[in-house]
Amino acid sequence: EGRVALVTGASRGIGYSVALALAEAGAHVIATARTQGGLEELDDAIRAGGGSATLVPMDLASADGIEKLAEAVGQRWGKLDILIANAGALGSLTPAAQIPSKVWNEVLAVNLIAPGRLIRAFEALLKASDAGRAVFTTSGVGARRAPAYWAAYAASKAGLEALVMSWSRELADTPVRVNLLNPGRVRTRMRAKAVPGEDPQSLPHPDEIAGDFITLCLPGETRHGQVVQAGTAVSEG
Ligand code: NJP
């Protein structure tokens, strides 16, 4: 109750479900993504459940959207209780030697640089909360498991983990708790693009893993600087 949560990648998939679950738990949700229609659908669902949201259509790769958002959040609430940095881009699965610059730019901008800019823009507001919580959506694909043709995505998630681990150490003596969550395989548009032909019904729905994000955001949560595996997940991401 009374908590303010920012969720990136809230227009569909995992972010949509996490945003809805946070609103159901009483948080005011600031929902961001590029697709207005998805955000509006989320807003309708949150309102139907008696919750409230602020929609911020934004390309995370754009020049100063994150910084402007932090300024607006600071002016309105003076704090941020929960940051869910979840937006992700798969790019295209391509031999490493043939990854187009456009793909490198998108994948690194969304998966690595945007989380870095979220950290820069929101650290002070998370510290202004009495129990600031940040959860970054990572993947089973990264430095330790980098399948052929996944080079750009794997490199971006490996970088994300290094970024968040390093930042978590800087915050060790503050009340802010920072973790990464590996959702495992989840029934979303990204998964369908990554593994065409897979039966979607064999995968958990995003609603089934939203609770794992919520748990990491509870004021009593003590985990910090960890890569947490979603409960229903199988070992491969
Ligand atoms: O994917 P999808 P998921 N600016 O494609 C947003 C990780 N993960 O829910 O802008 C702003 O349904 C996009 O919004 P829009 C994965 O790496 C998943 O599966 O409207 N937002 C949408 O809301 C990612 O970090 C699986 O297109 C941008 C969201 O991101 C996270 O889970 C396995 C954007 C993507 O929704 C959520 O992915 C795994 C931009 N430039 C890790 N680009 C899995 N599903 O199995 C994208 O290991 N978004």
Boltz pocket constraint, residues with backbone or C-beta under 6 A from the ligand:
constraints:
  - pocket:
      binder: B
      contacts: [[A, 8], [A, 9], [A, 10], [A, 11], [A, 12], [A, 13], [A, 14], [A, 15], [A, 32], [A, 33], [A, 34], [A, 35], [A, 36], [A, 38], [A, 58], [A, 59], [A, 60], [A, 61], [A, 85], [A, 86], [A, 87], [A, 88], [A, 89], [A, 110], [A, 137], [A, 138], [A, 139], [A, 140], [A, 141], [A, 182], [A, 183], [A, 184], [A, 185], [A, 186], [A, 187], [A, 188], [A, 189], [A, 190], [A, 191], [A, 237]]
      max_distance: 6.0
